Amino acid sequence: MEISKITLGTAQMGMKYGIANKNKNPNLKKSLEILNFAFTNGINCYDTAQVYGESEKILGQFFKRKRKKPIIISKLPKIVVKERNPNFEQVYNFMKKSLSESTKQLEIEKLPICL
């Protein structure tokens, strides 16, 4: 699959975001309208993250009924483990759990791109 020249950032769909944002984030209806406009106009790549509030959930809701699946770029949150100096296994388990939560919210089997 080829990535569209434009990637839609979805931070503002899930939380108040942006230096110029004087308003609240768009409601669910408006977010779905934005996603529909982007999708029908050939944008197939969407940037999100768990720290973007409801963004992953909104994307999952929008794309679950679409036959053509998007390219999702998400990000791992800050790694938080109980140990002061975590070992590889602790970090790995945190990352694995985080990715599992993202794919569940996005309603996809695999996350194509993760930062």
N, C-alpha and C positions, 0 to 999 in steps of 0.2 A: 504494500500500500504506500502510496506517495503522500507525504505530509504537505498540507496546504501552506501557501506562502505566509498566511496569517495564522497565528495561534491566539485563541481567545483566553485571556486571563479571567479567572472567575473569583478572585479574592473578594471583590465587592458584593458578590452574590451571597456570600456566607457571613460577612461581617462588615462593620464600618471600616472602610479602607480608603486610603488615598489622601494626599495632602490637599487636594482641591475639592474633596468630598464635603460639601456643605449640607447635604441631605443624608438621610438614612440609606442603608443598602436597599436595593429593589426587593419588593415582596416576591413570594413564590411565583405568582402569576406573571409578573414582569420579567423575572429571571427566566422562566420557561419561554416567554415570548422572545427574549434576547437569544436564547439558545436555538430556538426554532429559526429565527432570522439568520443566524450565523450558519447553521447546518444546511438550510435550504440554499444558501449562497456559497456553498462549497468549502466552508471552514470545517476541517475534520480533526483539528488538533486543539486540545483544551488543557490549560494549565491550572492545577489545583493543589491543595495540600490539606492535611488534617487540621492544621492550625488556622485554616480559613473558615472556621465555623461550620456552617451547613453546606458549604460548597460541594463537597464530594457527594453528599446525599442528594442534592438538587440535580447534579449531573447524572447520578445513577437513576433517579426517577425519570429524567428526560430520555435517556438512552436505552432504558430497559425494553422498550417496545419498538425500537428502531432496528430494522434489518441490517442496515449498514452501520457498523460499529466505528466509533471514533478512536483517535489516538489520544490517550490520556497521559499527561505528564503530571506526576505528583511528587511530593517531597516527604522525606522522613522528618518527623519532629525531632526536637532536641533529645538526645539519648539520655534517659533518666533511669538509673539503676540504684539499688540500695547501697552497694559497695562504693567506697571512695575511689578505689582503683579497680574498676571492673575488669574481669578477664574476658577473653574472646567469646566464650559460651554465653555469658550474661549479655553482652552487646548483641550477639547473634540472635538470641531469644527475643530481646527487645525489638530488634529490627523485623524479625519474622512476625511477631505479634502485630506490630504496627502495619506491616504490609497486608496482613490478613484483615485487619480492621478497614483499611482503605478499600481493598477489593470488595469487601462486603458492602460498604457504603456506596461504592460505585456500581455495584451489581455486575461485576465482571469477574472472569476467572483469573486473569493475569493482568498485571500492570505493565504496559509496554515500556514505559520510561519512568524511572524513579531517580530523583536527585537526593 
